[in-house]
Amino acid sequence: MTGKTISFSINDQHENEMREILLQVYNALKEKGYNPTSQLVGYILSEDPTYITTHNNARSLIRKIDRDELLQALLKAYLK
């Protein structure tokens, strides 16, 4: 051990969790033959869960993400 304190941001951790969920949902949509980008955009705009397949529990996973937080994280990542 170096004796140094390691700091981390909860926001970064939360964004990483959102990213992992989005990747899982994206892959589930792709496996079922959907256009994942279109389906995710439809869900984000409408918050209608039927845009997301139940395959691999994707619909339950996507509901764990707050839409406003997701949009903020996406915009932040896009502008980097």
ChimeraX attribute file (.defattr): number of C-alpha atoms within 10 A of each C-alpha:
attribute: neighborCount
match mode: 1-to-1
recipient: residues
	/A:1	3
	/A:2	4
	/A:3	5
	/A:4	6
	/A:5	6
	/A:6	5
	/A:7	6
	/A:8	8
	/A:9	8
	/A:10	9
	/A:11	10
	/A:12	11
	/A:13	11
	/A:14	14
	/A:15	18
	/A:16	13
	/A:17	14
	/A:18	20
	/A:19	16
	/A:20	13
	/A:21	18
	/A:22	18
	/A:23	14
	/A:24	17
	/A:25	26
	/A:26	21
	/A:27	17
	/A:28	21
	/A:29	24
	/A:30	14
	/A:31	13
	/A:32	12
	/A:33	9
	/A:34	16
	/A:35	12
	/A:36	20
	/A:37	12
	/A:38	11
	/A:39	18
	/A:40	20
	/A:41	12
	/A:42	16
	/A:43	17
	/A:44	18
	/A:45	10
	/A:46	11
	/A:47	16
	/A:48	10
	/A:49	18
	/A:50	11
	/A:51	19
	/A:52	25
	/A:53	19
	/A:54	16
	/A:55	14
	/A:56	14
	/A:57	13
	/A:58	21
	/A:59	18
	/A:60	15
	/A:61	17
	/A:62	22
	/A:63	13
	/A:64	11
	/A:65	17
	/A:66	12
	/A:67	16
	/A:68	10
	/A:69	13
	/A:70	16
	/A:71	13
	/A:72	12
	/A:73	19
	/A:74	13
	/A:75	11
	/A:76	10
	/A:77	9
	/A:78	8
	/A:79	7
	/A:80	5
